Amino acid sequence: MSICRRLIELRGTLNLNQTDFATRINRKQSTYSAYEKEEDKVPERAIIDICRVFHVNEQWLRTGDGEMFSKEPPAKEPDNLAFELGKLLRSDDEFSKTLILEYLKLPPEMKKLMRDFVHQLAEKDSKSK
């Protein structure tokens, strides 16, 4: 399987469209689309960014060997959110995966509404105990 097929598989696993995926790695959708179509060689910088942002196992992305997601957080970032997301994506908790992935797709104003709602739920829960 080529790197372009692994990119498609990764994006599918993350449940992201090309635009959302490209935005997260600071690329234009058209640039990223060319990577998936093998029109352009995936540059080293893009590979590094994909692995960093999505906590992808670099060996898997380059060659297909090993697991899709890294098992250990990057040494420089022990509290890395991407590491936690990678662990969640490897879990069997489909509801949490979907909730997190859909939240990440929301526009900023909707994210704020969601955060406010979750904080209200947490407040009610803490008062009921």
URRATA-V806472 format. One record per residue. D_FIRST is the distance of its C-alpha to the first C-alpha in whole Angstrom. Layout:
BEGIN
D_FIRST
D_FIRST
END
This chain:
BEGIN
0
4
7
8
6
7
10
11
10
13
15
15
16
19
20
20
21
19
23
23
20
21
25
24
22
25
23
24
22
22
21
18
17
17
14
12
13
12
16
17
15
15
18
19
21
19
16
19
21
18
18
22
22
20
20
16
16
15
13
11
10
10
8
7
10
13
14
13
17
19
22
25
26
26
29
31
31
31
32
29
29
25
25
27
25
22
24
25
22
21
24
25
28
26
30
29
26
27
30
28
26
28
31
28
28
32
34
36
39
38
36
40
41
39
40
43
43
41
44
47
45
45
49
50
48
50
53
53
53
END
